[in-house]
């Protein structure tokens, strides 16, 4: 992904602490206090410009959403959406998701979304893929028992890798689509990349996977 640097982004993020949580470690275990309700919490890792998570939050006011994006010049676009029409069930974190377990207590999250993640195609970069087993361990730790990962990509190699990685970890694959936009799946909220790639004729892959109640071996 080629980023256009936005020099104003960091200041703008810092100027909106009610939306962008600058110190997520301080809220580990008490995120429901931040939202002031007992609703389930869904997180998206790598929000991009926010079309997906903003759309999900608007469509599901009974769920709290937290978008995590490490690039300030990208997440500022999600902030702009919030400033136009602030949704009370959406917060943002401008941090690297590798520190996920520092932000959330064990069992605090109900679902993780991974949309159009960087495929890191070179073998030496395998550990950076968001479906690598060390990331899966982090998701399992912060998710409730039986919590789910929902994953979308247009990259066939990353999808096949993710199927193998998730299966090897011992997760239950609940749903697999090899061509989402020509399936019977309902309620899909597209990301910016998803719309761009599908218009080019790229096939969109999707899966839902559930952690088993027993600890992974």
MIDOBA-470615 format. One record per atom (N, C-alpha, C): x, y, z. Coordinates in steps of 0.2 Angstrom, whole numbers, padded with zeros to 4 digits, always signed. Layout:
residues N
XYZ;...
end
This chain:
residues 217
+0004-0006+0000;+0000+0000+0000;+0004+0006+0000;+0003+0011-0005;+0007+0017-0005;+0003+0022-0001;+0006+0025+0003;+0003+0030+0008;+0005+0037+0006;+0000+0042+0006;+0001+0049+0005;+0002+0052+0011;+0008+0055+0013;+0009+0058+0019;+0004+0064+0021;+0001+0064+0026;-0003+0070+0028;+0000+0073+0035;+0004+0078+0034;+0007+0081+0040;+0003+0083+0045;-0003+0085+0044;-0008+0087+0049;-0011+0081+0053;-0010+0075+0051;-0014+0070+0053;-0013+0069+0061;-0007+0068+0063;-0006+0067+0070;-0009+0072+0075;-0008+0079+0073;-0011+0084+0077;-0019+0083+0077;-0022+0082+0071;-0029+0081+0071;-0031+0075+0075;-0028+0070+0075;-0029+0064+0079;-0029+0066+0087;-0024+0069+0089;-0023+0071+0096;-0028+0076+0098;-0031+0080+0093;-0036+0085+0095;-0043+0082+0096;-0043+0075+0095;-0050+0072+0096;-0049+0066+0100;-0047+0067+0107;-0046+0061+0111;-0053+0058+0113;-0059+0061+0112;-0065+0057+0113;-0066+0052+0108;-0063+0052+0102;-0064+0047+0097;-0058+0043+0096;-0052+0046+0096;-0045+0042+0095;-0042+0041+0102;-0042+0035+0104;-0039+0034+0111;-0032+0033+0110;-0028+0038+0113;-0021+0039+0113;-0017+0034+0117;-0021+0032+0123;-0017+0028+0128;-0022+0021+0129;-0023+0017+0124;-0027+0011+0125;-0025+0007+0131;-0019+0007+0133;-0017+0002+0138;-0021+0004+0145;-0022+0011+0145;-0026+0013+0151;-0033+0010+0152;-0036+0008+0146;-0043+0005+0146;-0043-0002+0146;-0037-0005+0146;-0037-0013+0146;-0042-0016+0152;-0047-0019+0150;-0052-0022+0154;-0058-0018+0156;-0058-0012+0154;-0063-0007+0156;-0066-0003+0149;-0065-0007+0143;-0068-0003+0137;-0075-0002+0138;-0079-0006+0141;-0086-0005+0142;-0088+0001+0145;-0083+0004+0150;-0084+0010+0153;-0083+0016+0148;-0078+0015+0143;-0077+0020+0138;-0083+0021+0134;-0087+0015+0132;-0093+0016+0128;-0099+0017+0133;-0098+0016+0139;-0104+0017+0144;-0110+0013+0143;-0108+0007+0141;-0113+0002+0140;-0110-0005+0141;-0115-0010+0140;-0112-0017+0141;-0113-0021+0134;-0113-0017+0129;-0113-0020+0122;-0107-0024+0120;-0108-0029+0116;-0102-0033+0114;-0097-0028+0110;-0090-0030+0110;-0085-0026+0107;-0082-0030+0101;-0082-0027+0095;-0079-0030+0089;-0074-0025+0087;-0068-0028+0085;-0062-0024+0083;-0060-0026+0076;-0058-0021+0072;-0055-0022+0065;-0048-0020+0066;-0044-0024+0063;-0036-0023+0063;-0034-0021+0056;-0032-0015+0056;-0031-0012+0049;-0037-0009+0046;-0039-0003+0049;-0045-0001+0046;-0045+0002+0039;-0039+0004+0037;-0039+0007+0031;-0042+0014+0032;-0046+0016+0027;-0049+0023+0027;-0056+0022+0030;-0058+0017+0033;-0063+0016+0037;-0070+0015+0035;-0071+0014+0028;-0078+0012+0026;-0081+0007+0029;-0077+0001+0030;-0080-0005+0033;-0082-0004+0040;-0078-0001+0044;-0079-0001+0052;-0085+0004+0053;-0084+0010+0049;-0089+0015+0050;-0096+0013+0048;-0096+0009+0042;-0102+0006+0040;-0105+0001+0044;-0101-0003+0047;-0103-0008+0052;-0106-0005+0058;-0103+0000+0061;-0105+0004+0067;-0112+0007+0066;-0112+0010+0060;-0119+0013+0058;-0124+0009+0058;-0123+0003+0055;-0128-0002+0054;-0130-0006+0060;-0125-0006+0065;-0126-0010+0071;-0125-0006+0077;-0130-0002+0079;-0129+0002+0085;-0129-0002+0091;-0131-0008+0091;-0131-0012+0097;-0124-0016+0098;-0119-0014+0094;-0112-0017+0095;-0107-0011+0095;-0102-0012+0100;-0097-0007+0100;-0091-0009+0095;-0088-0004+0092;-0083-0005+0087;-0077-0001+0089;-0071-0005+0088;-0065-0001+0089;-0060-0003+0083;-0058+0003+0079;-0054+0002+0073;-0047+0003+0075;-0042-0002+0073;-0035-0001+0075;-0031+0000+0068;-0027+0005+0068;-0024+0007+0062;-0017+0010+0064;-0011+0008+0062;-0005+0010+0064;-0003+0017+0060;-0006+0018+0054;-0004+0023+0050;-0008+0029+0051;-0005+0035+0054;-0009+0041+0056;-0012+0044+0049;-0009+0044+0044;-0011+0047+0038;-0017+0043+0034;-0018+0037+0037;-0024+0033+0035;-0030+0033+0040;-0028+0032+0046;-0034+0032+0051;-0037+0039+0051;-0034+0045+0050;-0036+0051+0050;-0043+0052+0045;-0043+0048+0040;-0049+0048+0036;-0055+0045+0039;-0054+0040+0044;-0059+0037+0048;-0062+0042+0053;-0057+0046+0056;-0059+0051+0060;-0063+0057+0057;-0061+0058+0050;-0065+0063+0047;-0073+0061+0046;-0073+0054+0045;-0080+0051+0044;-0084+0052+0051;-0080+0051+0057;-0083+0052+0063;-0085+0059+0065;-0081+0064+0062;-0082+0071+0064;-0088+0073+0060;-0089+0070+0054;-0095+0072+0050;-0102+0070+0053;-0102+0064+0056;-0107+0061+0060;-0105+0056+0065;-0104+0059+0071;-0100+0054+0076;-0105+0049+0078;-0103+0043+0078;-0106+0037+0080;-0104+0036+0087;-0108+0035+0092;-0106+0034+0099;-0103+0027+0100;-0104+0022+0096;-0102+0015+0096;-0096+0014+0092;-0092+0019+0091;-0086+0018+0087;-0080+0023+0090;-0074+0019+0091;-0068+0022+0094;-0062+0020+0089;-0057+0024+0090;-0051+0022+0085;-0045+0022+0090;-0040+0018+0087;-0034+0017+0090;-0028+0018+0085;-0024+0022+0086;-0018+0023+0081;-0012+0020+0083;-0012+0013+0084;-0006+0009+0086;-0005+0003+0082;+0000+0000+0083;+0002-0006+0080;-0002-0012+0083;-0006-0016+0079;-0010-0022+0082;-0005-0027+0085;+0001-0027+0084;+0005-0032+0088;+0005-0032+0095;+0003-0026+0098;+0002-0025+0105;-0005-0026+0107;-0009-0030+0104;-0016-0030+0105;-0017-0032+0112;-0013-0037+0115;-0014-0040+0122;-0013-0034+0127;-0010-0029+0125;-0009-0023+0130;-0015-0019+0130;-0019-0019+0125;-0024-0015+0124;-0031-0018+0127;-0031-0024+0127;-0037-0028+0129;-0036-0033+0134;-0040-0034+0139;-0040-0039+0144;-0042-0046+0141;-0040-0051+0144;-0042-0058+0141;-0050-0058+0141;-0052-0061+0135;-0060-0061+0135;-0064-0055+0134;-0060-0049+0132;-0064-0043+0132;-0067-0042+0126;-0065-0045+0120;-0067-0044+0114;-0072-0049+0111;-0077-0048+0107;-0081-0053+0105;-0080-0055+0098;-0077-0051+0094;-0075-0053+0087;-0069-0049+0084;-0065-0052+0079;-0060-0048+0076;-0061-0048+0069;-0061-0043+0065;-0061-0042+0058;-0054-0041+0055;-0052-0044+0050;-0046-0043+0046;-0048-0043+0039;-0048-0037+0036;-0050-0035+0029;-0044-0033+0025;-0043-0036+0020;-0038-0035+0015;-0031-0033+0018;-0029-0037+0022;-0022-0036+0026;-0017-0037+0021;-0011-0034+0022;-0005-0034+0018;-0003-0042+0017;-0003-0045+0011;-0001-0052+0011;+0006-0054+0012;+0010-0049+0013;+0017-0051+0014;+0019-0058+0011;+0020-0057+0004;+0020-0064+0000;+0027-0067+0001;+0032-0064+0003;+0039-0067+0003;+0039-0072+0010;+0042-0077+0009;+0042-0082+0014;+0045-0079+0021;+0050-0075+0020;+0054-0073+0026;+0050-0068+0030;+0044-0066+0027;+0040-0061+0030;+0034-0064+0033;+0033-0071+0033;+0028-0075+0035;+0025-0072+0042;+0030-0071+0047;+0028-0069+0053;+0024-0062+0054;+0024-0059+0048;+0020-0052+0048;+0013-0053+0046;+0011-0059+0043;+0005-0060+0041;+0000-0060+0047;-0006-0057+0046;-0010-0056+0052;-0014-0063+0054;-0013-0068+0050;-0016-0074+0051;-0010-0079+0053;-0004-0077+0054;+0001-0081+0057;+0000-0083+0064;+0002-0089+0066;+0000-0092+0073;+0001-0087+0079;+0006-0083+0079;+0007-0079+0084;+0002-0073+0085;-0001-0071+0079;-0006-0066+0079;-0013-0070+0082;-0014-0076+0079;-0019-0080+0081;-0019-0081+0089;-0014-0082+0092;-0013-0083+0099;-0016-0076+0102;-0014-0071+0100;-0016-0064+0103;-0023-0063+0102;-0026-0065+0096;-0033-0065+0095;-0037-0069+0100;-0034-0075+0101;-0038-0080+0106;-0038-0077+0113;-0032-0074+0115;-0032-0072+0121;-0037-0066+0123;-0038-0061+0118;-0042-0056+0120;-0049-0057+0118;-0051-0063+0114;-0058-0064+0113;-0061-0068+0118;-0068-0068+0118;-0072-0072+0123;-0071-0079+0120;-0073-0084+0125;-0073-0091+0123;-0077-0092+0117;-0075-0095+0112;-0079-0096+0106;-0079-0090+0101;-0074-0085+0103;-0074-0079+0099;-0072-0081+0091;-0074-0076+0087;-0073-0077+0080;-0068-0072+0076;-0065-0074+0071;-0062-0070+0066;-0065-0070+0060;-0067-0064+0057;-0070-0064+0050;-0064-0060+0046;-0063-0064+0040;-0057-0062+0036;-0059-0061+0029;-0057-0056+0025;-0058-0055+0018;-0052-0053+0015;-0051-0055+0009;-0045-0053+0005;-0047-0054-0003;-0043-0051-0007;-0043-0053-0014;-0037-0057-0016;-0033-0058-0011;-0026-0062-0013;-0027-0069-0011;-0027-0073-0017;-0028-0080-0016;-0023-0083-0012;-0017-0081-0013;-0011-0084-0009;-0012-0083-0002;-0014-0077+0000;-0015-0076+0007;-0021-0080+0010;-0026-0080+0006;-0032-0084+0008;-0030-0091+0009;-0027-0094+0005;-0025-0101+0006;-0020-0102+0012;-0016-0098+0013;-0011-0098+0018;-0015-0097+0025;-0020-0093+0025;-0024-0092+0031;-0028-0098+0033;-0031-0101+0027;-0035-0107+0029;-0031-0112+0032;-0025-0113+0030;-0020-0118+0032;-0018-0116+0040;-0016-0110+0040;-0014-0107+0047;-0019-0108+0052;-0025-0106+0050;-0031-0106+0055;-0033-0114+0057;-0033-0118+0052;-0034-0125+0053;-0029-0128+0057;-0023-0127+0056;-0017-0130+0060;-0018-0127+0067;-0020-0121+0068;-0021-0119+0075;-0027-0122+0079;-0031-0126+0075;-0036-0129+0078;-0043-0126+0079;-0043-0121+0075;-0050-0117+0075;-0055-0120+0070;-0061-0119+0071;-0067-0121+0067;-0068-0117+0062;-0068-0119+0056;-0070-0115+0050;-0078-0115+0049;-0081-0109+0050;-0088-0109+0050;-0091-0108+0043;-0087-0104+0040;-0089-0101+0033;-0084-0100+0029;-0084-0102+0022;-0079-0101+0017;-0082-0099+0011;-0080-0093+0008;-0083-0091+0001;-0077-0090-0003;-0076-0093-0009;-0071-0092-0014;-0073-0087-0019;-0079-0084-0018;-0081-0079-0023;-0087-0075-0020;-0085-0071-0015;-0090-0068-0010;-0096-0064-0014;-0094-0060-0019;-0099-0056-0022;-0104-0060-0027;-0102-0066-0028;-0107-0070-0032;-0109-0076-0028;-0110-0075-0021;-0112-0080-0016;-0119-0077-0014;-0122-0081-0009;-0128-0079-0006;-0127-0075+0000;-0121-0074+0002;-0120-0070+0008;-0123-0063+0008;-0127-0062+0014;-0130-0056+0015;-0127-0051+0020;-0128-0045+0019;-0126-0040+0024;-0118-0038+0023;-0115-0040+0018;-0108-0038+0017;-0107-0030+0016;-0103-0028+0020;-0101-0021+0020;-0094-0020+0017;-0093-0017+0011;-0087-0017+0008;-0082-0012+0010;-0076-0014+0010;-0070-0009+0011;-0069-0005+0005;-0065+0000+0005;-0063+0004-0001;-0059-0001-0006;-0054-0005-0003;-0050-0009-0007;-0055-0014-0011;-0060-0017-0007;-0064-0022-0009;-0068-0019-0016;-0071-0013-0015;-0074-0010-0021;-0070-0010-0027;-0064-0007-0025;-0059-0006-0031;-0057-0012-0034;-0055-0018-0030;-0053-0024-0033;-0059-0028-0037;-0065-0027-0034;-0070-0031-0037;-0072-0028-0043;-0071-0021-0044;-0073-0018-0050;-0068-0020-0056;-0062-0022-0054;-0057-0024-0058;-0058-0031-0060;-0063-0034-0057;-0065-0041-0059;-0061-0046-0054;-0058-0044-0049;-0055-0048-0044;-0060-0052-0040;-0058-0058-0039;-0063-0062-0034;-0061-0060-0027;-0066-0060-0023;-0066-0058-0016;-0067-0065-0012;-0062-0066-0007;-0062-0072-0003;-0064-0070+0004;-0068-0075+0007;-0070-0073+0014;-0071-0079+0018;-0069-0079+0025;-0070-0084+0029;-0072-0082+0036;-0075-0086+0040;-0077-0085+0047;-0074-0091+0051;-0070-0090+0056;-0067-0095+0060;-0068-0094+0067;-0069-0099+0071;-0071-0099+0078;-0066-0103+0082;-0064-0099+0087;-0059-0103+0092;-0063-0108+0096;-0060-0114+0097;-0063-0119+0101;-0063-0117+0108;-0067-0120+0112;-0067-0119+0119;-0061-0121+0123;-0058-0127+0120;-0052-0129+0123;-0046-0125+0121;-0041-0124+0125;-0035-0120+0123;-0031-0123+0118;-0029-0119+0113;-0025-0122+0107;-0019-0126+0110;-0017-0131+0107;-0011-0135+0109;-0005-0132+0106;
end
